[in-house]
Amino acid sequence: MECVFGLVGKGFALVVADTSAVHSILLHKTNEDKIMVLDSHKLMGASGEAGDRAQFTEYIQKNVALYQFRNGIPLTTAAAANFTRGELATALRKNPYSVNILLAGYDKETGPSLYYIDYISTLHKVDKAAFGYGSYFSLSMMDRHYHSDMSLEEAVDLVDKCIIEIRSRLVIAPPNFVIKIVDQDGAREHAWRESIKDAPISAA
């Protein structure tokens, strides 16, 4: 019952993911961080098979770092998204990865951006997106409440609405979520949303 979703606001991009590591009917852990910091101004939220997710996101992270090391400048968010899409497309014809990705970043020239990349290497630049069973509810909430010039406070409030909806609607809902943002100050963790029984949803 994985849930990964994100949106672009006024001067920032935000990615949210559940933190459950699940195999079949077993829950292995509830503090799995599925949002990787690629570099100082990029985030990659991923869902899919645990092994594919960990291996592929680490592979992308190391190659983004290698490019910066070799050339002295970082990849733009668009370039990182196209590189990621290319690697998924290459793997699709050999040994495909079962992984879906939301890539968020901030560039000085273009500002914040969010890219949707699925397991068959479809790439789209979007304002909001979601993967997993939680997408049925998070997308409908974002369709209703999202607007392009949202402040960070409005975006976090919308995220809380999405999490509440996911928890109340899914039969087996993830107990915990992590929220990370990227803006001109860099990529960082913003908050951890623990289950309702452990902590109030409004706690940051």
HELIX and SHEET records of a PDB file:
HELIX    1   1 ALA A   50  ASN A   71  1                                  22    
HELIX    2   2 THR A   77  LEU A   92  1                                  16    
HELIX    3   3 SER A  135  HIS A  145  1                                  11    
HELIX    4   4 LEU A  152  ARG A  169  1                                  18    
SHEET    1   A 5 LYS A 128  GLY A 132  0                                        
SHEET    2   A 5 CYS A   3  VAL A   8 -1                                        
SHEET    3   A 5 PHE A  12  ASP A  18 -1                                        
SHEET    4   A 5 PHE A 177  ASP A 183 -1                                        
SHEET    5   A 5 GLY A 186  ARG A 193 -1                                        
SHEET    1   B 2 ALA A  21  HIS A  23  0                                        
SHEET    2   B 2 LEU A  26  LYS A  29 -1                                        
SHEET    1   C 5 ILE A  35  ASP A  39  0                                        
SHEET    2   C 5 LYS A  42  GLY A  48 -1                                        
SHEET    3   C 5 VAL A  99  ASP A 107 -1                                        
SHEET    4   C 5 GLY A 111  ILE A 117 -1                                        
SHEET    5   C 5 LEU A 123  VAL A 126 -1                                        
END                                                                             
